[in-house]
Amino acid sequence: MSMRASADSIAGACAQCLRRSWLLGELSAVLDCNSRSDGRLYALLALDDAELIAALGGRRREHLRRAHAELGARELASTEGTTAICRHDPRYPAGLMHPVAPALLHVAGGRARLHALTGRPVVAFPAASRASDYGLELAYGLGRGLAASGVTIEGGRGPLAQAALAGALAAEGATLLVVGDGLGVGGAMSRRRARERLEHRGCTLAELPGRVRGRRWGENAAERIVVSLADVAIVVEAEETPRALAAPRLARELGKPLGACPGRVTSRASSGSHALLREGALLIRDASDVLEMLHATHPAARAAAGEHSDRAAEEAERVLRGLSPRLRLVLEQVGAGVDTPGKLAAGSTEAGEVLRALGELELIGLLRRGDGGRYLLSEAQRCPDLR
C-alpha cells in the first residue's frame, strides 16, 4: 500500500475529496458574496476544483493551486471525535451522487450509523428563516409521528427543521442534522447540548472542515444536502421568495417527492407553501400523508403508514371519549379557528367557564398557547428548543 493510500485510509476519505472540503473553506468569504445571487451558489458548487479556483480565486489563484496540489490526507484529517466519508466510499449516501452535491461529508456519529440511517426512509424538512406557532407545532407533530414509524428525520438549523428534529427525539427516533459550519465550530451552550442530544441517536453532518465557519453561504449550501439525502421533502411553512423556495425546488429537480402543508391564506409565512401546492406539491395534513408518499421508494413504509393511521385514530378516539361534552366543544371550536378566550366567550355569560375549559385542555396537553392570546391544537405539551 502506498503512503498516500495509507494516509487516505487513516483520514477516512480520499485526499482528492478532502482537498475539496479544504478549498471550500478557503473560498468561504467569496462564496458568501455569491450566495446572495439566487441560483449562483448551486452553479458554483457544481464546478470542479480547478474551475472553482479559476472562478473565485482572484489574486490568490496561484497560491490556492499550489496549496491544493500539495496537501495530503494527513493534513486534512477530520476534527477529533468526527470522521469523514467521500463519494469514493461505497457507503456514501446514494442521494449525494449528483453534480451539485458535496464530494465529502464530515460526520459526528460515525460512518456506519450514517449508512444505517440513510438506508431507511428519510424525510427532510427544508429550512425556513421564520416560523409561526402553528408551523412549529405542526413540524413537531410530523417529526414525532414519522420517527415513531421508523423514519429518519433530517433538517438543518431553521426553526421548523429544529422543531421536527425535537419531535423525533421525543419519539426516541433517528435524526440527521446538517450544519453549515465545520463540526469544530462552537456555539451557544444550548446549541451544543442540542447537538449532543441529536447525536445520541443520529448523526450531525458538515461539508466544511474543522473550525471553518460557513457564514451565510454554508447554511444555504447545507440545504442542498438536506434535500439530496431525503426520500421525501416536506415544506411546513415558507415565504414565497426565490431564496426560501430554492431548496424545495431543487428537491423537485432531483426527482424527490415534495409535500407542503397548508396554512392561513393571509399568512405570509405560508405563501411559499401555497405556491408549491399550486405547482403540484402534495398536500400534507399529518404523518400518514407523508408515509403514503414514501411508498414508491420504500415499500416497507406502506405497513408503517397503516399502523400509524390506526394508532392515531385509536388514540384520538380514546382521548375524545374521556373528555366531557364541555371540553370537547371548546376543543372543536379551537380547531375550527375560534381560538381566543374572547371569541369563545362571545355572546355568552360563561367567560369564566371558558377559561377553566381552556386551562384544563392545556393541562391535558391538547392545547397550547400561541401568540396574541390564541390557542393552538397541540401534538405534545412541550416542544424542546433545539435552536
URBEL-V860777 format. One line per field, one symbol per residue. ss: DSSP state (H for helix, E for strand, C for the rest). phi: phi as a letter, one per 30 degrees, with the letter a starting at -180 (. if undefined). burial: # if it has 9 or more other ideal C-beta (glycine too) atoms within 8 Angstrom, else .. A space follows every 10 residues. Layout:
BEGIN
ss = ???
phi = ???
burial = ???
END
This chain:
BEGIN
ss = CCHHHHHHHH HCCCHHHHHH HHHHHHCHHH HHHHCCCCCH HHHHHCCCHH HHHHHHCHHH HHHHHHHHHH CCCHHHCCCC CCEEEECCCC CCCHHHCCCC CCCEEEEECC HHHHHHHHCC CEEEECCCCC CCHHHHHHHH HHHHHHHHCC CEEEECCCHH HHHHHHHHHH CCCCEEEEEC CCCCCCCCHH HHHHHHHHHH HCEEEECCCC CCCCHHHHHH HHHHHHHHHC CEEEECCCCC CCCCCHHHHH HHHCCCEEEE CCCCCCCHHH HHHHHHHHCC CEECCCHHHH HHHHHHCCCH HHHHHHHHHH HHHHHHHHHH HCCCHHHHHH HHHHHCCCCE HHHHHCCCCC HHHHHHHHHH HHHHCCEEEC HHHEEEECCC CCCCCCC
phi = .deddddddd djaddedddd ddddddcedd ddddddcejd dddddddded dddddbdhdc eddddddddd dcdddcddee ibbbbbddcd ddeddccbed dddabcbckj dddedddddc ebcccedbdb aceedddddd ddddddddci cdcbacdddd dddddddddd chccbbcccc cdddddaded dddddddddd bbbcbbdddh cdddhddddd dddddedddd dbcbcdbadd beddcddedd edddiddbbb cdbddcdddc dddddddddj dddccadddd ddddedcbed dddddddddd dddddddddd ddddeddddd ddddddjdcb edddceibcc dddddddddd ddddjdbbdc diidcbdcda dbcedcd
burial = ...#.###.# ########## ########.# ##.##....# ##.##.#.#. .##..##... #..##.##.. ###..#.##. .######.#. .##.##...# #########. #.###.##.# ########.. ########## ########## ########## ########## #.######## #####..... ##.##.###. ########## .######### ########## ########## ...#####.# ##.#.##### #.#...#.## #######... ####.##### #.###..#.. ##.##.###. .#......#. ..#...##.# #.##....## #..##..... #..##.##.# ##...###.# ...####### ..#..#.
END
